[in-house]
Amino acid sequence: MKKYNLPFVFGFLFLCIQCQSKKNHTQESKTEVITRVFEVAEDQFSYLISKIDTISPLLQPRSLNKDGSYRMAYKQDWTSGFFPGSLWFLFEYTQNEKWKTYANRYTMALDSAQFVKWNHDVGFMIQNSFGQGYRLTGNKTYKKAVVDAANSLSTRYRPVAKIIQSWDTDAPWIQGKDLDMPVIIDNMMNLNLLYQATKHSSDTTFANIATSHAGTTIKNQYRSDFSCYHIVDYDHITGLVRKKVNFQGYADESSWARGQAWSLYGYTEVYRETKNVLFLEQAKKIAQFIMQHPKIPNDHIPFWDYDAESTEEIPRDASAAAIVASALLELQEFDPGNKSKYLSYTETILRTLASDIYFAKKGDNGGFLLKHSVGNFHENNENDAPLNYADYYFLEALLRWKNSN
């Protein structure tokens, strides 16, 4: 009787199954990809909620710790709005009242976050939760929370520099960093809150602050190739730039992948709200930088920093890819000359994220959707991990892809 190397045979069969799975996913239509992801998302989030719903006070799932336990976000954490936002996207896609009920519950768990004044990320917290809820339901309680949050965020506007200060200088994570009035590129993602608040209240102060910040950021936060610094520090007396640094990226002059994604998304939103071509041109040039970067892999899932170097394998960042995909799907509406290019690039990202490499199977990944994101590389914090904001922008991108032509 002929003997076989069973480990080799089983390994070969597993490889064949994996290849066939990838082939099948590649052959899926756009509608089939979107349907499959949302069907899995319903199972995943049901599982996730079953694991955390008894926590009191109700907290938001942020990621998984290295030991597989849940990392939860309190209501004033910058990531707290993403999970409720993902639940609103599930409701939007399925129209199932179950998801509306859960979305409302996790949104209302952020009740007092709109009054946070020590943190610029109130936009992430409130617009992605209450703001999405208002968009889908018209609930006036949600609308009021957006306006209250805009009032809070506006207290961080510094007229001398014409920017919204990101962090207070006594924040523990910047102690000893010699920062006076820091602005991070992430702040571009909080401007939409201000524009929406102007629509809700007819108070143009909010929109004026947002536009001022966006204009100043163009002048000071970008390099000649339209990549951006993570941080620009201003002098609180003169408003002049003190220095430009990169806490999150590989080096001060490197291009941190998620920062470039925030940048693209933010300026696309600002153009949508202002119709000022300055902001459209900025978004287009940022998109060009990202899409034509020589170190972007063929599947368009970037390394955590475009310029990172390592003797070991450099991790990819699914969260940055998801943000870029969602941003490009909005930008293609405003830049018809490059529409097909944006759609092609985005489709590659979304099909890759929906593949077995990045997309979790039912019951895996703690109930989160995407694997292989990078939170804070230098702090070894949420590296190669699921992240609630990766899931949020992935679902948003899929909804936008569904509605694109």
C-alpha positions as CSV (number, residue, x, y, z in Angstrom):
1,M,0.0,0.0,0.0
2,K,1.4,3.4,-1.0
3,K,2.1,5.7,1.9
4,Y,1.3,9.4,1.8
5,N,2.7,12.3,3.8
6,L,-0.6,13.2,5.5
7,P,0.5,16.6,6.8
8,F,1.6,17.5,3.3
9,V,-1.7,16.3,1.8
10,F,-3.8,18.1,4.3
11,G,-1.7,21.3,3.8
12,F,-2.0,21.0,0.1
13,L,-5.8,20.6,0.3
14,F,-6.1,23.5,2.7
15,L,-4.1,25.7,0.2
16,C,-6.4,24.6,-2.6
17,I,-9.5,25.5,-0.6
18,Q,-8.0,28.9,0.2
19,C,-7.2,29.5,-3.4
20,Q,-10.7,28.5,-4.5
21,S,-12.2,30.8,-1.8
22,K,-10.2,33.7,-3.1
23,K,-11.1,32.8,-6.7
24,N,-14.8,32.7,-5.8
25,H,-14.6,36.0,-4.0
26,T,-12.9,37.5,-7.0
27,Q,-15.7,36.3,-9.2
28,E,-18.4,37.8,-7.0
29,S,-20.4,40.7,-8.4
30,K,-20.4,44.0,-6.6
31,T,-23.8,43.3,-5.2
32,E,-22.7,39.9,-4.0
33,V,-19.7,41.3,-2.2
34,I,-21.8,43.9,-0.4
35,T,-24.6,41.4,0.5
36,R,-22.1,38.9,1.9
37,V,-20.3,41.5,4.0
38,F,-23.5,42.8,5.5
39,E,-24.8,39.4,6.2
40,V,-21.6,38.5,8.1
41,A,-21.7,41.9,9.8
42,E,-25.1,41.1,11.2
43,D,-23.8,37.8,12.7
44,Q,-20.6,39.4,13.9
45,F,-22.2,42.4,15.6
46,S,-24.9,40.2,17.2
47,Y,-22.1,38.0,18.7
48,L,-20.1,41.1,19.8
49,I,-23.1,42.6,21.5
50,S,-23.9,39.4,23.3
51,K,-20.4,39.5,24.8
52,I,-20.5,43.1,26.0
53,D,-24.1,44.1,26.4
54,T,-24.1,43.3,30.2
55,I,-21.3,45.7,30.9
56,S,-22.4,48.5,33.2
57,P,-22.1,51.4,32.4
58,L,-22.5,50.5,28.8
59,L,-19.2,50.9,27.0
60,Q,-18.2,50.8,23.3
61,P,-16.1,47.9,21.9
62,R,-12.9,49.4,20.5
63,S,-10.5,46.5,19.8
64,L,-9.1,43.3,21.1
65,N,-6.2,43.0,23.5
66,K,-3.4,40.7,22.7
67,D,-4.9,38.0,25.0
68,G,-8.2,38.2,23.1
69,S,-10.1,40.1,25.7
70,Y,-12.1,43.1,24.7
71,R,-10.7,46.6,24.8
72,M,-13.6,48.9,25.6
73,A,-13.9,52.6,25.0
74,Y,-15.5,54.9,27.6
75,K,-17.9,57.7,26.4
76,Q,-15.1,60.3,26.1
77,D,-12.7,58.1,24.2
78,W,-12.1,59.3,20.6
79,T,-13.3,56.0,19.2
80,S,-16.5,55.8,21.1
81,G,-18.8,57.0,18.2
82,F,-17.7,54.3,15.7
83,F,-19.5,51.3,17.0
84,P,-22.9,53.1,17.2
85,G,-22.2,54.5,13.8
86,S,-21.6,51.0,12.4
87,L,-24.9,49.9,13.9
88,W,-26.6,52.8,12.2
89,F,-25.1,51.6,8.9
90,L,-26.5,48.1,9.5
91,F,-29.9,49.6,10.1
92,E,-29.5,51.7,6.9
93,Y,-28.7,48.6,4.8
94,T,-31.1,46.1,6.3
95,Q,-34.0,48.4,7.5
96,N,-34.3,45.9,10.4
97,E,-35.6,47.7,13.5
98,K,-33.4,45.5,15.6
99,W,-30.4,47.4,14.5
100,K,-32.1,50.7,14.9
101,T,-32.8,49.7,18.6
102,Y,-29.2,48.7,19.2
103,A,-27.9,51.8,17.4
104,N,-30.0,54.0,19.6
105,R,-29.0,52.2,22.7
106,Y,-25.2,52.5,22.0
107,T,-25.6,56.1,20.8
108,M,-27.4,57.2,23.9
109,A,-24.7,55.6,26.0
110,L,-22.6,58.6,24.9
111,D,-25.1,61.0,26.4
112,S,-22.7,63.6,27.9
113,A,-19.9,63.3,25.3
114,Q,-21.2,66.3,23.4
115,F,-20.1,68.5,26.3
116,V,-16.4,67.5,26.1
117,K,-14.3,70.6,25.7
118,W,-10.8,69.3,26.4
119,N,-10.7,67.1,23.3
120,H,-11.1,68.0,19.6
121,D,-12.4,64.5,18.9
122,V,-15.9,65.3,19.9
123,G,-16.7,65.2,16.2
124,F,-15.7,61.5,16.0
125,M,-17.7,60.8,19.1
126,I,-20.9,62.6,18.2
127,Q,-21.2,63.1,14.4
128,N,-20.5,59.4,13.8
129,S,-23.2,58.3,16.3
130,F,-25.8,61.0,17.0
131,G,-25.2,62.5,13.6
132,Q,-25.8,59.3,11.7
133,G,-28.8,58.7,13.8
134,Y,-30.3,62.1,12.9
135,R,-29.5,61.5,9.2
136,L,-31.5,58.3,9.3
137,T,-34.3,59.1,11.7
138,G,-34.7,62.8,12.1
139,N,-34.7,62.4,15.9
140,K,-34.5,65.9,17.4
141,T,-32.6,64.6,20.4
142,Y,-29.8,63.5,18.1
143,K,-29.9,66.9,16.3
144,K,-29.5,68.8,19.6
145,A,-26.5,66.6,20.5
146,V,-24.7,67.6,17.3
147,V,-25.3,71.3,17.9
148,D,-24.2,71.0,21.6
149,A,-21.0,69.1,20.4
150,A,-20.3,71.9,17.9
151,N,-20.5,74.4,20.7
152,S,-18.0,72.4,22.7
153,L,-15.6,72.0,19.7
154,S,-15.8,75.7,18.9
155,T,-14.3,76.5,22.3
156,R,-11.1,75.1,21.0
157,Y,-10.8,77.5,18.1
158,R,-7.8,79.8,18.4
159,P,-8.3,83.0,16.3
160,V,-4.6,84.0,16.6
161,A,-3.6,81.0,14.5
162,K,-7.0,80.4,12.8
163,I,-7.1,76.7,13.9
164,I,-8.8,74.4,16.3
165,Q,-6.4,73.3,18.9
166,S,-6.3,69.5,19.1
167,W,-4.8,68.7,22.5
168,D,-4.4,70.6,25.7
169,T,-0.8,70.9,26.6
170,D,-1.3,69.2,30.0
171,A,-2.6,66.1,28.2
172,P,-0.6,63.1,29.6
173,W,0.3,61.7,26.2
174,I,2.2,64.9,25.2
175,Q,3.9,65.7,28.5
176,G,7.6,66.5,27.8
177,K,7.0,66.8,24.1
178,D,7.6,70.6,23.9
179,L,4.2,71.4,22.3
180,D,2.4,74.7,22.7
181,M,-0.7,74.6,20.6
182,P,-0.7,71.3,18.6
183,V,-2.9,70.5,15.7
184,I,-3.1,67.0,14.3
185,I,-4.3,66.1,10.8
186,D,-7.0,63.9,12.4
187,N,-8.7,67.2,13.3
188,M,-9.9,67.5,9.7
189,M,-12.3,64.7,10.5
190,N,-14.1,66.8,13.1
191,L,-15.0,69.7,10.8
192,N,-18.1,68.0,9.3
193,L,-19.7,68.2,12.8
194,L,-19.4,72.0,12.6
195,Y,-20.9,72.2,9.1
196,Q,-23.8,70.0,10.1
197,A,-24.4,72.1,13.2
198,T,-24.7,75.2,11.0
199,K,-27.4,73.4,9.0
200,H,-29.2,72.4,12.1
201,S,-29.0,75.8,13.9
202,S,-28.5,78.4,11.1
203,D,-25.5,79.7,13.1
204,T,-22.8,80.3,10.5
205,T,-20.1,80.6,13.2
206,F,-19.6,76.8,13.2
207,A,-19.1,76.6,9.5
208,N,-16.8,79.6,9.5
209,I,-14.6,78.0,12.1
210,A,-14.4,74.8,10.1
211,T,-13.5,76.6,6.9
212,S,-10.8,78.7,8.6
213,H,-9.2,75.6,10.1
214,A,-9.2,73.8,6.8
215,G,-7.6,76.8,5.0
216,T,-4.9,77.2,7.7
217,T,-4.1,73.5,7.5
218,I,-3.5,73.6,3.8
219,K,-1.0,76.4,4.3
220,N,1.0,74.7,7.1
221,Q,0.4,70.9,7.4
222,Y,1.4,69.8,3.9
223,R,4.6,69.1,2.1
224,S,5.2,69.9,-1.6
225,D,4.1,66.4,-2.7
226,F,0.8,66.8,-0.8
227,S,1.6,64.4,2.0
228,C,1.0,65.7,5.5
229,Y,2.6,65.9,8.8
230,H,0.8,64.4,11.8
231,I,1.3,67.4,14.0
232,V,1.9,71.1,13.4
233,D,2.6,73.0,16.6
234,Y,1.7,76.7,16.8
235,D,2.7,79.5,19.1
236,H,-0.3,80.4,21.2
237,I,0.7,84.1,21.4
238,T,1.8,84.8,17.8
239,G,0.0,82.0,16.0
240,L,3.1,81.2,14.0
241,V,4.3,77.6,13.4
242,R,6.8,76.4,15.9
243,K,7.5,73.0,14.5
244,K,6.2,70.1,12.4
245,V,6.5,66.5,13.8
246,N,5.1,63.1,13.4
247,F,4.2,61.2,16.6
248,Q,2.2,58.5,14.9
249,G,4.3,58.0,11.8
250,Y,7.7,56.3,11.2
251,A,9.6,59.6,11.3
252,D,8.9,63.4,11.2
253,E,9.3,63.5,7.4
254,S,7.5,60.2,6.7
255,S,3.9,59.7,5.5
256,W,1.8,58.0,8.2
257,A,-0.8,56.1,6.3
258,R,-3.9,56.8,8.4
259,G,-2.9,60.4,8.5
260,Q,-3.0,60.7,4.7
261,A,-6.4,58.9,4.8
262,W,-7.8,61.4,7.3
263,S,-6.5,64.2,5.1
264,L,-8.2,63.0,2.0
265,Y,-11.5,62.3,3.7
266,G,-11.5,65.6,5.5
267,Y,-10.9,67.8,2.5
268,T,-13.4,65.9,0.4
269,E,-16.0,66.7,3.1
270,V,-15.0,70.3,3.3
271,Y,-15.4,70.7,-0.4
272,R,-18.8,69.0,-0.2
273,E,-20.0,71.6,2.3
274,T,-18.3,74.8,0.9
275,K,-18.0,74.1,-2.8
276,N,-14.8,76.0,-2.6
277,V,-12.5,74.7,-5.4
278,L,-9.4,75.2,-3.3
279,F,-10.5,72.3,-1.1
280,L,-11.5,70.1,-4.1
281,E,-8.0,70.7,-5.6
282,Q,-6.4,69.8,-2.3
283,A,-8.4,66.6,-2.1
284,K,-7.5,65.6,-5.7
285,K,-3.8,66.2,-5.0
286,I,-3.9,64.1,-1.8
287,A,-5.7,61.3,-3.7
288,Q,-3.0,61.5,-6.4
289,F,-0.3,61.2,-3.7
290,I,-1.9,58.2,-2.2
291,M,-2.8,56.3,-5.4
292,Q,0.5,56.9,-7.2
293,H,2.8,56.3,-4.2
294,P,5.5,53.8,-5.3
295,K,5.2,51.9,-2.0
296,I,1.4,51.2,-2.2
297,P,1.0,47.5,-2.7
298,N,-1.0,46.2,-5.7
299,D,-4.0,45.4,-3.5
300,H,-3.9,49.0,-2.3
301,I,-3.8,48.2,1.4
302,P,-1.1,50.4,2.6
303,F,1.7,49.7,5.1
304,W,1.1,51.6,8.4
305,D,3.5,54.3,7.1
306,Y,4.5,54.7,3.5
307,D,8.1,55.2,4.4
308,A,8.5,52.7,7.2
309,E,11.6,50.5,7.2
310,S,12.1,47.4,9.3
311,T,14.1,44.2,9.4
312,E,10.8,42.4,10.0
313,E,7.6,42.4,8.0
314,I,6.0,45.9,8.0
315,P,2.4,45.6,9.0
316,R,-0.5,46.7,6.7
317,D,-3.2,49.0,7.9
318,A,-6.7,48.0,6.9
319,S,-8.2,51.0,8.7
320,A,-6.3,53.4,6.5
321,A,-7.4,51.5,3.4
322,A,-11.1,51.6,4.5
323,I,-11.0,55.4,5.1
324,V,-9.4,56.0,1.7
325,A,-12.0,53.9,0.0
326,S,-14.9,55.7,1.6
327,A,-13.3,59.1,0.8
328,L,-12.6,58.3,-2.9
329,L,-16.2,57.1,-3.3
330,E,-17.3,60.6,-2.3
331,L,-14.6,62.4,-4.3
332,Q,-15.6,60.6,-7.5
333,E,-18.9,62.5,-7.4
334,F,-17.0,65.8,-7.5
335,D,-14.2,64.9,-9.9
336,P,-15.9,63.3,-12.9
337,G,-12.7,63.4,-14.9
338,N,-11.1,60.9,-12.6
339,K,-14.2,59.0,-11.6
340,S,-13.3,55.7,-13.3
341,K,-9.8,55.8,-11.8
342,Y,-11.2,56.4,-8.3
343,L,-13.8,53.6,-8.7
344,S,-11.3,51.1,-9.9
345,Y,-8.9,51.9,-7.1
346,T,-11.7,51.7,-4.5
347,E,-13.0,48.4,-5.9
348,T,-9.6,46.8,-5.4
349,I,-9.5,48.0,-1.8
350,L,-13.0,46.8,-1.0
351,R,-12.6,43.4,-2.7
352,T,-9.3,42.9,-0.8
353,L,-10.8,43.9,2.5
354,A,-13.8,41.5,1.9
355,S,-11.4,38.6,1.2
356,D,-10.4,35.9,3.6
357,I,-7.1,37.7,4.3
358,Y,-8.8,40.7,5.9
359,F,-12.4,39.9,6.5
360,A,-13.3,37.8,9.6
361,K,-15.3,34.6,9.4
362,K,-18.4,34.3,11.5
363,G,-17.6,33.9,15.2
364,D,-13.9,35.0,14.8
365,N,-12.1,38.2,15.5
366,G,-14.2,38.8,18.6
367,G,-17.1,39.9,16.5
368,F,-15.2,42.7,14.7
369,L,-15.2,42.6,10.9
370,L,-11.7,43.5,9.7
371,K,-8.4,42.1,10.7
372,H,-4.9,43.6,10.3
373,S,-5.2,47.3,11.3
374,V,-2.6,49.4,13.1
375,G,-3.6,51.7,16.0
376,N,-0.4,53.2,17.4
377,F,2.7,51.4,16.2
378,H,5.2,53.1,18.4
379,E,3.3,52.3,21.5
380,N,2.7,48.7,20.4
381,N,-0.9,49.5,20.9
382,E,-3.6,47.8,18.7
383,N,-1.0,46.6,16.2
384,D,-2.3,44.0,13.7
385,A,-5.6,44.1,15.5
386,P,-9.3,44.8,14.7
387,L,-10.4,48.4,15.2
388,N,-13.9,49.7,15.4
389,Y,-13.1,52.6,13.1
390,A,-11.8,50.2,10.4
391,D,-15.2,48.5,10.5
392,Y,-17.1,51.8,10.5
393,Y,-15.4,53.2,7.3
394,F,-15.5,49.8,5.6
395,L,-19.3,49.6,6.0
396,E,-19.7,53.3,5.0
397,A,-17.6,52.6,1.9
398,L,-19.7,49.6,1.0
399,L,-22.9,51.6,1.3
400,R,-21.3,54.3,-0.9
401,W,-20.1,51.7,-3.4
402,K,-23.6,50.3,-3.5
403,N,-25.0,53.7,-4.5
404,S,-22.2,54.5,-7.0
405,N,-22.6,54.2,-10.8
